[in-house]
């Protein structure tokens, strides 16, 4: 039996990895992708000549027009999690498994465009936590920045894992080696050109993303028998955005909390994401900042349906070609999208496959460079720059570039210890909702909010979140790698984020009202005496 399984695995791997291309066509494929990588690095080196200080490195001199600001936002949002991760999760769980992205993520862009980014652009902030520092003091800005940095380390790790998976599927090299190669390329052009390099490469990348993904859908639907045939084989749970329970059981409290968390971790948490804010702050004016976020949100919602469609069709196309977890001898979750590309586009002209693979790599790189730049910006501008305010602009720029290397190393460690691109990406955003969202919103919309109210909010929300996650995920006897990949940790982190967020709201209201009610009463008393 083991020999038969081994033979099936070998045949499936050969079928999936052969591309249906001749040696010459394969050479064309790799030359095309190699040229693309070199062009990206070249853009970074060329962009470095425009970087004169932190303002250029972090927000591209605040000169982005509407079309460029929209393109870079869309490319940033559409990364490995949104393409490979969504397709893989839909393939395994149905549409209910991707509530956070693309649905919550699309809403976050629109909400942020309407309520947040225009105000921050008007205030000429460099990072999202600048407003926290201005309102609540230096150490509040440092605290929120320190909690945002892990968000972008985790997100970068998800992108690097996606890159390693693609190179593994295409070449047979280990995922670790593929991840290292992707990390080096992203690091080089981000290190050199900062926001200018990221923006210019995003404009190229978003074009290839749209072209590449739309190329694969007709072929995938055709091989699956058309959308009507695919839909006929899907269950109601596959297409439902409502709570999923086993055997039709009534949802428990935990099910409800997890469902709410699936929406708000990205739906609200991403509204104040540094990657989003950084592009908006780089816009020419506040109107462009707001419009680009709203426009990109609607575009993202539409484009996000493409990997969902690919995930559903992959259930039948991959199985028909013998590409299953059993036949491959392991889990193929992250490999759904690249293997679909190989099957659908492999027999076409090699340039078509090259365009799609370049698009997939583009989607990953556009998010990887954004997360790397966001994390290094927060660490240097809002932590190092706040603690040592006398640092020169050039010295701070040097620190920012050095931290891009350090953050990449940490992200590589995460990427090699977490199996799911989608889970790594989604779980990374929890601290942003719990710790940062309320201080930023109150700083913008509650003029009388005090430092005491802000610190009470952050302390309570952080404490509740960490305590719930620790109690409900630890003591299992699992190793770090096993814990990070377990459903128990995913649910504990998500539910804990909801409880922490709710506790933060209560803490702010108690502190704010506790301070303001006496003032209102005393003010009224004084007026009566007069």
NUVO-14822 format. One line per field, with one value per residue (C-alpha): x, y, z; residue in three letters. Coordinates in nm, 4 decimals, decimal comma, padded with zeros to 6 digits, always signed. Layout:
<atoms>
X = [X; ...]
Y = [Y; ...]
Z = [Z; ...]
residuo = [ALA; ...]
</atoms>
This chain:
<atoms>
X = [+00,0000; +00,2827; +00,4548; +00,1320; +00,0895; +00,4501; +00,4073; +00,0882; +00,2666; +00,5526; +00,3140; +00,1123; +00,4241; +00,5542; +00,2187; +00,1931; +00,5513; +00,6217; +00,4316; +00,3822; +00,6726; +00,9815; +01,3261; +01,3424; +01,0056; +01,1095; +01,4205; +01,2008; +00,9903; +01,2828; +01,4547; +01,1327; +01,0934; +01,4638; +01,4432; +01,1410; +01,3326; +01,6268; +01,3938; +01,2493; +01,5948; +01,6899; +01,3848; +01,4925; +01,8452; +01,7185; +01,4681; +01,7416; +01,8646; +01,5376; +01,5645; +01,7150; +01,5664; +01,2963; +01,0144; +01,1178; +01,1891; +00,8639; +00,6042; +00,7685; +00,7791; +00,3942; +00,3687; +00,1583; -00,1314; -00,4675; -00,3912; -00,0577; -00,1929; -00,4840; -00,2580; -00,0135; -00,2952; -00,4575; -00,1269; -00,0438; -00,3714; -00,3524; -00,0668; +00,0045; -00,2762; -00,5292; -00,4369; -00,2765; -00,4192; -00,7782; -00,7754; -00,6356; -00,8805; -01,1837; -01,0568; -01,0509; -01,3288; -01,5545; -01,6319; -01,7043; -01,3333; -01,2369; -01,4590; -01,1610; -01,0071; -01,1341; -01,4639; -01,3411; -01,0319; -01,2396; -01,4601; -01,1531; -01,0267; -01,3620; -01,4116; -01,0612; -01,1033; -01,4218; -01,3260; -00,9495; -00,6890; -00,7978; -00,7656; -00,4223; -00,3023; -00,4263; -00,2222; +00,0883; +00,1720; +00,4496; +00,3019; -00,0375; +00,0891; +00,2089; -00,1439; -00,1335; +00,1965; +00,0696; -00,2502; -00,1422; +00,2327; +00,5588; +00,5255; +00,1731; +00,3099; +00,5969; +00,3606; +00,1199; +00,4088; +00,5684; +00,2394; +00,2024; +00,5475; +00,4601; +00,1663; +00,4009; +00,6560; +00,3812; +00,2423; +00,5894; +00,6376; +00,3160; +00,4418; +00,7837; +00,6172; +00,4116; +00,7249; +00,8971; +00,5947; +00,5875; +00,9568; +00,9160; +00,6331; +00,8173; +01,1678; +01,1460; +01,3821; +01,2977; +01,0446; +01,3149; +01,5533; +01,2723; +01,1720; +01,5299; +01,5552; +01,2301; +01,3403; +01,6668; +01,4987; +01,2361; +01,4951; +01,7326; +01,4927; +01,3070; +01,6357; +01,7533; +01,4510; +01,1976; +00,8505; +00,9538; +01,0723; +00,7672; +00,5258; +00,6888; +00,7082; +00,3471; +00,2247; +00,3885; +00,2736; -00,0938; -00,1261; +00,0233; -00,1890; -00,5159; -00,4070; -00,2646; -00,5558; -00,8181; -00,6238; -00,6662; -01,0400; -01,1883; -00,9644; -01,0366; -01,4123; -01,3887; -01,2047; -01,4487; -01,7479; -01,8557; -01,9797; -02,3213; -02,1546; -01,9260; -02,2155; -02,4274; -02,1588; -02,1189; -02,3075; -02,4951; -02,2172; -01,9598; -02,1398; -02,2557; -02,1077; -02,2924; -02,1645; -02,0570; -02,1268; -02,0853; -02,3883; -02,6193; -02,5763; -02,6795; -02,3928; -02,2218; -02,1061; -01,7534; -01,8806; -02,0463; -01,7376; -01,5102; -01,7474; -01,7472; -01,3694; -01,3366; -01,5055; -01,3596; -00,9948; -00,9373; -01,2583; -01,1714; -00,8113; -00,6823; -00,8446; -00,5494; -00,2855; +00,0492; +00,0680; -00,2638; -00,1916; +00,1593; +00,0288; -00,2420; +00,0105; +00,2199; -00,0733; -00,0580; -00,3455; -00,6131; -00,8803; -00,6585; -00,5781; -00,9464; -01,0539; -00,7748; -00,8643; -01,2348; -01,1704; -00,9167; -01,1640; -01,4293; -01,1731; -01,0344; -01,3794; -01,4308; -01,0864; -01,1096; -01,3828; -01,1279; -00,9202; -01,2481; -01,3634; -01,0264; -01,0447; -01,3850; -01,2882; -00,9602; -01,1531; -01,2417; -00,9578; -00,6774; -00,8500; -00,8988; -00,5229; -00,4352; -00,3155; -00,4550; -00,3044; -00,3000; -00,1387; +00,1198; +00,2112; +00,1316; -00,0675; -00,1073; -00,3045; -00,0713; -00,0023; -00,3572; -00,3135; +00,0318; -00,0655; -00,3837; -00,1699; +00,0526; -00,2423; -00,4460; -00,1719; +00,0975; -00,0002; -00,0377; +00,2425; +00,5188; +00,4918; +00,1341; +00,2470; +00,5366; +00,2962; +00,0813; +00,3730; +00,5164; +00,1741; +00,1674; +00,5186; +00,4157; +00,1196; +00,3452; +00,6235; +00,3902; +00,2647; +00,6047; +00,7754; +00,4847; +00,4926; +00,8696; +00,8628; +00,5709; +00,7395; +01,0745; +00,8998; +00,7177; +01,0237; +01,2503; +01,0192; +00,7962; +01,0175; +01,3833; +01,3006; +01,0806; +01,3236; +01,6220; +01,4667; +01,8045; +01,9042; +01,9720; +01,7462; +02,0278; +02,1102; +01,7426; +01,7283; +02,0302; +01,8577; +01,5441; +01,7385; +01,9208; +01,5923; +01,4594; +01,7284; +01,6486; +01,2725; +01,3273; +01,5277; +01,2511; +00,9859; +01,1902; +01,1827; +00,8032; +00,7689; +00,9631; +00,7516; +00,3958; +00,2280; -00,0767; -00,0243; -00,3818; -00,3745; -00,0367; -00,1644; -00,4999; -00,3654; -00,1006; -00,3646; -00,5162; -00,2896; -00,3705; -00,7420; -00,6896; -00,4189; -00,4072; -00,7540; -00,9208; -00,6337; -00,6192; -00,9974; -01,0318; -00,7363; -00,9137; -01,2745; -01,2786; -01,1103; -01,1481; -00,9994; -00,7131; -00,3882; -00,5388; -00,8316; -00,5968; -00,3656; -00,6571; -00,7945; -00,4639; -00,3775; -00,7164; -00,7575; -00,4033; -00,4356; -00,7697; -00,6527; -00,3257; -00,4859; -00,7649; -00,5257; -00,2804; -00,5422; -00,7174; -00,4166; -00,1406; -00,1042; -00,1674; +00,1841; +00,2294; +00,5581; +00,5787; +00,5385; +00,2458; +00,0755; +00,1105; -00,0501; -00,3323; -00,6984; -00,7109; -00,4572; -00,6352; -00,9692; -00,8144; -00,6307; -00,9398; -01,1862; -00,9363; -00,9061; -01,2838; -01,2968; -00,9943; -01,1453; -01,4774; -01,2981; -01,1012; -01,4238; -01,5638; -01,2383; -01,2340; -01,5973; -01,5463; -01,2311; -01,3663; -01,7001; -01,5341; -01,3214; -01,5809; -01,8917; -01,7357; -01,6245; -01,9753; -02,1259; -01,8740; -01,9087; -02,2869; -02,2515; -02,0310; -02,2799; -02,5655; -02,3649; -02,3023]
Y = [+00,0000; +00,2383; +00,1647; +00,2397; +00,5677; +00,6574; +00,5873; +00,7968; +01,0802; +01,0700; +01,0691; +01,3581; +01,5593; +01,4974; +01,5946; +01,9069; +02,0098; +01,9396; +02,2450; +02,0710; +02,2800; +02,1931; +02,2655; +02,5775; +02,7006; +02,6430; +02,8481; +03,1280; +03,1091; +03,1446; +03,4115; +03,6152; +03,5833; +03,6529; +03,9703; +04,0780; +04,0361; +04,2325; +04,5133; +04,5402; +04,5650; +04,8212; +05,0333; +05,0267; +05,1383; +05,4143; +05,5282; +05,5586; +05,8716; +06,0464; +05,9660; +06,2686; +06,2137; +06,0454; +06,2357; +06,0872; +05,7409; +05,7056; +05,9020; +05,9654; +06,3405; +06,3515; +06,3794; +06,0796; +06,1539; +05,9736; +05,6980; +05,6112; +05,6257; +05,3972; +05,1519; +05,1191; +05,0691; +04,7988; +04,6227; +04,6394; +04,4773; +04,2044; +03,9822; +03,6170; +03,5955; +03,7550; +03,5383; +03,2098; +03,2150; +03,2891; +03,0286; +02,7662; +02,8465; +02,8424; +02,5134; +02,3620; +02,5425; +02,7317; +03,1019; +03,1165; +03,0729; +03,4003; +03,6535; +03,8608; +03,8835; +03,9895; +04,0986; +04,2606; +04,3974; +04,5670; +04,7312; +04,8552; +05,0470; +05,2164; +05,2989; +05,4367; +05,6468; +05,8045; +05,8605; +05,8428; +05,8921; +06,2399; +06,3728; +06,2172; +06,3542; +06,7019; +06,6754; +06,5780; +06,2720; +06,0355; +05,7272; +05,6353; +05,6474; +06,0062; +06,1169; +05,9045; +06,0629; +06,4155; +06,3588; +06,1318; +06,1829; +06,0213; +05,6956; +05,6294; +05,6610; +05,4267; +05,1703; +05,1585; +05,1469; +04,8524; +04,6616; +04,7441; +04,6216; +04,2497; +04,2995; +04,3734; +04,1122; +03,8488; +03,9884; +03,9934; +03,6336; +03,5351; +03,6919; +03,5257; +03,1889; +03,2468; +03,3229; +03,0109; +02,7988; +02,9244; +02,8585; +02,5157; +02,4253; +02,5559; +02,4248; +02,1582; +02,3543; +02,3527; +02,6076; +02,7419; +02,8210; +02,9753; +03,1900; +03,3105; +03,4097; +03,6073; +03,7788; +03,8951; +04,0490; +04,2363; +04,3528; +04,4904; +04,7218; +04,8316; +04,9001; +05,1182; +05,3147; +05,3174; +05,4450; +05,5666; +05,2179; +05,0533; +05,2851; +05,2560; +04,8767; +04,8601; +05,0371; +04,7646; +04,4881; +04,5780; +04,5689; +04,2193; +04,1011; +04,1857; +04,0447; +03,7248; +03,6319; +03,6976; +03,4807; +03,1683; +03,1915; +03,0991; +02,7953; +02,6842; +02,7144; +02,5361; +02,2372; +02,2245; +02,2126; +02,5764; +02,7781; +02,6093; +02,2699; +02,3986; +02,5641; +02,2510; +02,0553; +02,3120; +02,2854; +02,5705; +02,5956; +02,6441; +02,9592; +03,0908; +03,3946; +03,3014; +03,1053; +02,7503; +02,4820; +02,1057; +01,8934; +02,1953; +02,2491; +02,5819; +02,8348; +02,8613; +03,1860; +03,1094; +03,0561; +03,3975; +03,5699; +03,4027; +03,5031; +03,8665; +03,8569; +03,7248; +04,0433; +04,3120; +04,2087; +04,3247; +04,5202; +04,7658; +04,6800; +04,7471; +05,0916; +05,2294; +05,0027; +05,1694; +05,0231; +05,1898; +05,5154; +05,5401; +05,5415; +05,7910; +06,0186; +06,0011; +06,1366; +06,4883; +06,6123; +06,4870; +06,4573; +06,2224; +06,0280; +05,9690; +05,8999; +05,6519; +05,4454; +05,4277; +05,3494; +05,0781; +04,9262; +04,8755; +04,7437; +04,5054; +04,3646; +04,2908; +04,1408; +03,9392; +03,7265; +03,5861; +03,3731; +03,2629; +03,1303; +02,9628; +02,7974; +02,6430; +02,5214; +02,3801; +02,1144; +01,9461; +02,0486; +01,9403; +01,6120; +01,5388; +01,5783; +01,3597; +01,6505; +01,5788; +01,5876; +01,2079; +01,1687; +01,4375; +01,2724; +01,5826; +01,9023; +02,1080; +02,3933; +02,6795; +02,5302; +02,5488; +02,8656; +02,7996; +02,4424; +02,5664; +02,8034; +02,5170; +02,2989; +02,5689; +02,7737; +02,5091; +02,4091; +02,7652; +02,9860; +03,0029; +03,3814; +03,3538; +03,1334; +03,3721; +03,6677; +03,4866; +03,3720; +03,7228; +03,8494; +03,6066; +03,7037; +04,0682; +04,0238; +03,8836; +04,1365; +04,4350; +04,3295; +04,2160; +04,5461; +04,7359; +04,5393; +04,5680; +04,9437; +04,9895; +04,7948; +04,9705; +05,3104; +05,2557; +05,1229; +05,4073; +05,7068; +05,6358; +05,4322; +05,5184; +05,8706; +05,9358; +05,7985; +05,9799; +06,2925; +06,4576; +06,2047; +06,3712; +06,2955; +06,1122; +05,9010; +05,8094; +05,7141; +05,4893; +05,3239; +05,2700; +05,0877; +04,8715; +04,7707; +04,6465; +04,3781; +04,2853; +04,2651; +04,0476; +03,7995; +03,7753; +03,7343; +03,4533; +03,2702; +03,2964; +03,1916; +02,8717; +02,7802; +02,8499; +02,6389; +02,8473; +03,1733; +03,2844; +03,2181; +03,3863; +03,6947; +03,7224; +03,6544; +03,9210; +04,1966; +04,1182; +04,3476; +04,6387; +04,6118; +04,5512; +04,8047; +05,0740; +05,1279; +05,2943; +05,5372; +05,6539; +05,6982; +05,8795; +06,1030; +06,2048; +06,2264; +06,2829; +06,6201; +06,5958; +06,2450; +06,2440; +06,0529; +05,8658; +05,7438; +05,6378; +05,4446; +05,2789; +05,1705; +05,0276; +04,8549; +04,6878; +04,5798; +04,4406; +04,2585; +04,0954; +03,9865; +03,8330; +03,6674; +03,5057; +03,3849; +03,2450; +03,0628; +02,9106; +02,8093; +02,7214; +02,4073; +02,1912; +02,0448; +02,1571; +02,2921; +02,6503; +02,5334; +02,3053; +02,5753; +02,8401; +02,6022; +02,4808; +02,5759; +02,6192; +02,9025; +03,0660; +03,0673; +03,1784; +03,4680; +03,5823; +03,5487; +03,7103; +04,0058; +04,0578; +04,0442; +04,2723; +04,5235; +04,5254; +04,5627; +04,8565; +05,0339; +04,9869; +05,1080; +05,4207; +05,5066; +05,4565; +05,6694; +05,9393; +05,9736; +05,9479; +06,2507; +06,4516; +06,4169; +06,6049; +06,8806; +06,9102; +06,9246; +07,1780; +07,3949; +07,3960; +07,4780; +07,7770; +07,9101; +07,8824; +08,0785; +08,3574]
Z = [+00,0000; +00,0920; -00,2395; -00,4288; -00,2411; -00,3100; -00,6828; -00,6909; -00,5157; -00,7632; -01,0610; -00,9176; -00,8458; -01,1959; -01,3476; -01,1402; -01,1765; -01,5436; -01,6733; -02,0057; -02,1348; -02,3285; -02,1891; -02,4049; -02,2801; -01,9197; -01,9856; -02,1226; -01,8068; -01,5716; -01,7771; -01,7698; -01,3930; -01,3417; -01,5508; -01,3487; -01,0217; -01,1587; -01,2708; -00,9194; -00,7663; -01,0323; -00,9445; -00,5819; -00,6660; -00,8970; -00,6343; -00,3737; -00,5535; -00,4643; -00,0937; +00,0811; +00,4292; +00,6388; +00,4629; +00,1273; +00,2675; +00,4628; +00,2624; -00,0793; -00,0191; -00,0045; -00,3830; -00,4946; -00,7363; -00,7112; -00,9620; -00,8024; -00,4476; -00,5426; -00,7250; -00,4377; -00,1832; -00,3944; -00,4553; -00,0852; +00,0193; -00,2439; -00,1253; -00,0513; +00,2024; -00,0309; -00,3278; -00,2234; +00,1295; +00,0264; -00,2523; -00,0151; +00,2663; +00,0351; -00,1085; +00,2420; +00,4320; +00,1925; +00,1801; +00,5538; +00,6219; +00,4537; +00,6304; +00,7402; +00,3952; +00,1439; +00,3058; +00,6268; +00,4550; +00,1828; +00,4445; +00,6323; +00,3293; +00,2756; +00,6458; +00,6758; +00,3629; +00,4973; +00,8603; +00,9192; +00,6475; +00,5384; +00,8930; +00,9430; +00,6086; +00,7082; +01,0291; +00,8254; +01,0311; +00,9236; +01,0926; +01,2371; +01,5949; +01,5517; +01,6419; +01,9600; +02,0613; +01,9960; +02,1940; +02,4767; +02,5050; +02,3978; +02,5894; +02,4631; +02,1101; +02,1924; +02,3502; +02,0555; +01,8070; +01,9844; +01,9586; +01,5885; +01,4881; +01,5433; +01,3046; +01,0185; +01,1156; +01,0998; +00,7759; +00,6216; +00,7347; +00,5538; +00,2310; +00,2577; +00,3196; +00,0052; -00,1940; -00,0639; -00,1533; -00,5114; -00,5659; -00,4063; -00,6448; -00,9500; -00,8851; -00,6191; -00,3949; -00,0262; +00,0997; +00,3318; +00,0448; -00,1605; +00,1351; +00,1776; -00,1894; -00,1747; +00,1447; -00,0104; -00,3151; -00,1097; +00,1410; -00,1231; -00,3038; +00,0114; +00,1905; -00,0965; -00,2084; +00,0763; -00,0101; -00,3559; -00,4518; -00,2955; -00,4775; -00,8193; -00,7993; -00,6752; -00,9895; -01,1999; -00,9684; -00,9416; -01,3203; -01,3360; -01,0416; -01,2167; -01,5538; -01,4087; -01,1847; -01,4501; -01,6962; -01,4852; -01,4042; -01,7462; -01,7773; -01,4222; -01,4714; -01,8051; -01,6582; -01,3662; -01,6046; -01,5727; -01,2769; -01,2748; -01,2378; -00,9613; -00,7754; -00,8002; -00,6111; -00,3340; -00,0075; +00,1564; +00,4149; +00,1380; +00,0205; +00,3575; +00,5305; +00,8494; +01,1504; +01,0703; +01,3315; +01,3248; +01,2373; +01,2410; +01,6175; +01,7680; +01,7825; +02,1205; +02,2786; +02,1633; +01,8069; +01,8148; +01,9546; +01,6997; +01,4193; +01,5317; +01,5612; +01,2069; +01,0852; +01,3088; +01,3418; +00,9855; +00,9306; +01,2090; +01,2951; +00,9444; +00,9264; +01,1208; +00,9647; +00,9035; +00,5521; +00,4615; +00,6453; +00,5032; +00,1475; +00,2350; +00,4042; +00,0880; -00,1168; -00,2564; -00,0376; +00,2021; -00,0690; -00,2689; +00,0496; +00,1266; -00,2324; -00,3031; +00,0060; -00,0827; -00,4499; -00,3684; -00,1188; -00,3865; -00,6358; -00,3762; -00,3005; -00,6706; -00,7326; -00,4099; -00,5678; -00,8144; -00,5718; -00,4092; -00,7469; -00,8032; -00,4609; -00,5351; -00,8823; -00,7480; -00,5536; -00,8805; -01,1129; -00,8785; -00,7970; -01,1672; -01,2172; -00,9200; -00,7084; -00,3613; -00,0151; -00,0056; -00,3465; -00,2771; +00,0495; +00,2575; +00,2950; -00,0235; +00,1368; +00,0411; -00,3016; -00,4423; -00,6477; -00,7996; -00,8885; -01,0529; -01,2584; -01,3668; -01,4691; -01,6451; -01,8086; -01,8440; -02,1985; -02,3221; -02,4465; -02,1821; -02,1775; -02,0459; -01,7576; -01,7005; -01,6757; -01,4198; -01,2076; -01,2212; -01,1098; -00,8186; -00,7171; -00,7578; -00,5257; -00,2593; -00,3023; -00,2997; +00,0446; +00,1691; +00,0935; +00,2481; +00,5732; +00,5945; +00,5430; +00,7851; +01,0639; +01,0265; +01,0059; +01,3339; +01,5143; +01,4093; +01,3798; +01,6809; +01,9133; +01,8525; +01,7327; +02,0366; +02,2927; +02,1353; +01,9784; +01,9123; +01,6468; +01,3133; +01,0163; +00,8392; +01,1447; +01,1860; +00,8180; +00,8735; +01,1709; +00,9609; +00,6911; +00,9443; +01,1087; +00,7740; +00,7936; +01,1549; +01,0949; +00,7873; +00,9947; +01,2570; +00,9849; +00,8297; +01,1613; +01,1744; +00,8108; +00,8757; +01,1805; +01,0587; +00,7910; +00,6913; +00,5038; +00,5739; +00,9494; +00,9903; +00,8098; +00,9901; +01,3390; +01,2902; +01,2913; +01,6322; +01,8367; +01,6080; +01,6871; +02,0587; +02,1429; +01,8719; +01,7254; +02,0247; +02,1067; +01,7438; +01,7124; +02,0447; +01,9589; +01,6375; +01,7550; +02,1341; +02,1999; +02,5788; +02,6071; +02,8564; +02,8932; +03,1875; +02,9769; +02,6968; +02,9269; +03,1044; +02,7676; +02,6446; +02,9724; +03,0181; +02,6551; +02,6364; +02,9695; +02,8886; +02,5435; +02,6618; +02,9658; +02,7617; +02,4917; +02,7461; +02,9527; +02,6508; +02,4402; +02,6830; +02,8883; +02,5820; +02,5766; +02,2157; +02,0843; +01,9539; +01,5945; +01,6783; +01,8849; +01,6128; +01,3623; +01,5870; +01,5559; +01,9343; +01,9231; +01,6287; +01,8123; +02,1416; +01,9779; +01,7861; +02,0748; +02,3103; +02,0732; +02,0799; +02,4604; +02,4883; +02,2451; +02,4324; +02,7652; +02,6218; +02,5226; +02,8734; +03,0310; +02,8152; +02,8904; +03,2637; +03,2681; +03,0375; +03,2145; +03,5529; +03,4656; +03,2737; +03,4929; +03,7883; +03,5464; +03,4054; +03,7514; +03,8806; +03,5692; +03,6098; +03,9802; +03,9046; +03,6513; +03,9052; +04,1643; +03,9172]
residuo = [UNK; UNK; UNK; UNK; UNK; UNK; UNK; UNK; UNK; UNK; UNK; UNK; UNK; UNK; UNK; UNK; UNK; UNK; UNK; UNK; UNK; UNK; UNK; UNK; UNK; UNK; UNK; UNK; UNK; UNK; UNK; UNK; UNK; UNK; UNK; UNK; UNK; UNK; UNK; UNK; UNK; UNK; UNK; UNK; UNK; UNK; UNK; UNK; UNK; UNK; UNK; UNK; UNK; UNK; UNK; UNK; UNK; UNK; UNK; UNK; UNK; UNK; UNK; UNK; UNK; UNK; UNK; UNK; UNK; UNK; UNK; UNK; UNK; UNK; UNK; UNK; UNK; UNK; UNK; UNK; UNK; UNK; UNK; UNK; UNK; UNK; UNK; UNK; UNK; UNK; UNK; UNK; UNK; UNK; UNK; UNK; UNK; UNK; UNK; UNK; UNK; UNK; UNK; UNK; UNK; UNK; UNK; UNK; UNK; UNK; UNK; UNK; UNK; UNK; UNK; UNK; UNK; UNK; UNK; UNK; UNK; UNK; UNK; UNK; UNK; UNK; UNK; UNK; UNK; UNK; UNK; UNK; UNK; UNK; UNK; UNK; UNK; UNK; UNK; UNK; UNK; UNK; UNK; UNK; UNK; UNK; UNK; UNK; UNK; UNK; UNK; UNK; UNK; UNK; UNK; UNK; UNK; UNK; UNK; UNK; UNK; UNK; UNK; UNK; UNK; UNK; UNK; UNK; UNK; UNK; UNK; UNK; UNK; UNK; UNK; UNK; UNK; UNK; UNK; UNK; UNK; UNK; UNK; UNK; UNK; UNK; UNK; UNK; UNK; UNK; UNK; UNK; UNK; UNK; UNK; UNK; UNK; UNK; UNK; UNK; UNK; UNK; UNK; UNK; UNK; UNK; UNK; UNK; UNK; UNK; UNK; UNK; UNK; UNK; UNK; UNK; UNK; UNK; UNK; UNK; UNK; UNK; UNK; UNK; UNK; UNK; UNK; UNK; UNK; UNK; UNK; UNK; UNK; UNK; UNK; UNK; UNK; UNK; UNK; UNK; UNK; UNK; UNK; UNK; UNK; UNK; UNK; UNK; UNK; UNK; UNK; UNK; UNK; UNK; UNK; UNK; UNK; UNK; UNK; UNK; UNK; UNK; UNK; UNK; UNK; UNK; UNK; UNK; UNK; UNK; UNK; UNK; UNK; UNK; UNK; UNK; UNK; UNK; UNK; UNK; UNK; UNK; UNK; UNK; UNK; UNK; UNK; UNK; UNK; UNK; UNK; UNK; UNK; UNK; UNK; UNK; UNK; UNK; UNK; UNK; UNK; UNK; UNK; UNK; UNK; UNK; UNK; UNK; UNK; UNK; UNK; UNK; UNK; UNK; UNK; UNK; UNK; UNK; UNK; UNK; UNK; UNK; UNK; UNK; UNK; UNK; UNK; UNK; UNK; UNK; UNK; UNK; UNK; UNK; UNK; UNK; UNK; UNK; UNK; UNK; UNK; UNK; UNK; UNK; UNK; UNK; UNK; UNK; UNK; UNK; UNK; UNK; UNK; UNK; UNK; UNK; UNK; UNK; UNK; UNK; UNK; UNK; UNK; UNK; UNK; UNK; UNK; UNK; UNK; UNK; UNK; UNK; UNK; UNK; UNK; UNK; UNK; UNK; UNK; UNK; UNK; UNK; UNK; UNK; UNK; UNK; UNK; UNK; UNK; UNK; UNK; UNK; UNK; UNK; UNK; UNK; UNK; UNK; UNK; UNK; UNK; UNK; UNK; UNK; UNK; UNK; UNK; UNK; UNK; UNK; UNK; UNK; UNK; UNK; UNK; UNK; UNK; UNK; UNK; UNK; UNK; UNK; UNK; UNK; UNK; UNK; UNK; UNK; UNK; UNK; UNK; UNK; UNK; UNK; UNK; UNK; UNK; UNK; UNK; UNK; UNK; UNK; UNK; UNK; UNK; UNK; UNK; UNK; UNK; UNK; UNK; UNK; UNK; UNK; UNK; UNK; UNK; UNK; UNK; UNK; UNK; UNK; UNK; UNK; UNK; UNK; UNK; UNK; UNK; UNK; UNK; UNK; UNK; UNK; UNK; UNK; UNK; UNK; UNK; UNK; UNK; UNK; UNK; UNK; UNK; UNK; UNK; UNK; UNK; UNK; UNK; UNK; UNK; UNK; UNK; UNK; UNK; UNK; UNK; UNK; UNK; UNK; UNK; UNK; UNK; UNK; UNK; UNK; UNK; UNK; UNK; UNK; UNK; UNK; UNK; UNK; UNK; UNK; UNK; UNK; UNK; UNK; UNK; UNK; UNK; UNK; UNK; UNK; UNK; UNK]
</atoms>
